[in-house]
């Protein structure tokens, strides 16, 4: 094991209750409540200014909440200093000591544990080996790549054998290969120690790759919290849907009598929308969400929604191509389709896009909507 003192996964961990935080007259966080058991990783996502980094600072003990409680395994943390909380934290800039070598950077983070130097040095060496930076032990941060700096910062977090891990944008500014590798390393280290973890990221792909649970912050309030895959598959509203998918979600508005400008709806879909409206008691127009990667241009079998739009551009996306088109209502449509299919479509052509009912999401308006369940 690269760090000592593994914790029992699933046992009581972090408990945050009704936390508020203000700076002057500005309310940053409002009634934030969630739990992170040991061994579980929560990804915090949200737009800039939502309060994500402030939440980490409060959990670490650098800021005090205006009200509410924070505890870990039943111990009240409100009056504990950062060093007393057994927290390992990494900021988005990696925050290394530039005058120290990689080995010394990691070792300095372990000094507060008061363990014998030979045992501490063995743990440093083991952790460097686990993170693939043992050969960099005598280099200074200025001689490291972005990925090597990030691995060193992560080593500083886990060498403390923390009961709570806090990572602020740990994958920022990394190339694709490094992102994949470091995501895997973070998850493996967190699981091996059994620590609870809270990871802030602006990238929904990163969040879904590593998280057990997802917490979506919007304007300082929790808009969604629960299993990450559930929130991604069934977002509670359209704003959350935009935040948990890197391609976002397109929206068409269907009036109470089933009319829709710029799109054709199948009779079956109109009936489904009406049934959902009646069951939920909704009286406002229905907002139908469509994910770009589920919009198709092949011959439809049983389309629920059809939209004819003028093709403006084709953007390569690996083995796929993003089609950018202008909808009749003046909005832009993006559809991610197989590259071979996109090559058949000339720029300027009117393309018939469609989506199947099973891929549509239904929300009661107005924006950001409220999910209409079956």
Secondary structure, DSSP 8 states (H G I E B T S, - for coil): --SS----TTS--EEEEEEEEEETTEEEEEEEEEEE-TT-EEEEE--TTSSHHHHHHHHHTSS--SEEEEEETTEE-TT--GGGGTEEEE-TT----TTSBHHHHHHHHHGGG---HHHHHHHHHHHHHHTT-GGGTT-BGGGS-HHHHHHHHHHHHHTT--SEEEEESTTTT--HHHHHHHHHHHHHHHHHHT-EEEEE-S-HHHHHHH-SEEEEEETTEEEEEEEHHHHHHS-SSHHHHHHSSTT--EEEEE-TTS--TT-EE-HHHHHHHHHHHHHHT--S-EEEEE-GGG-B-S--SS-SEEEEEEEEEEEEETTEEEEEEE-TTS-EEEEEEEHHHHTTS-TT-EEEEEE-GGG-EEEESSTT-EE---
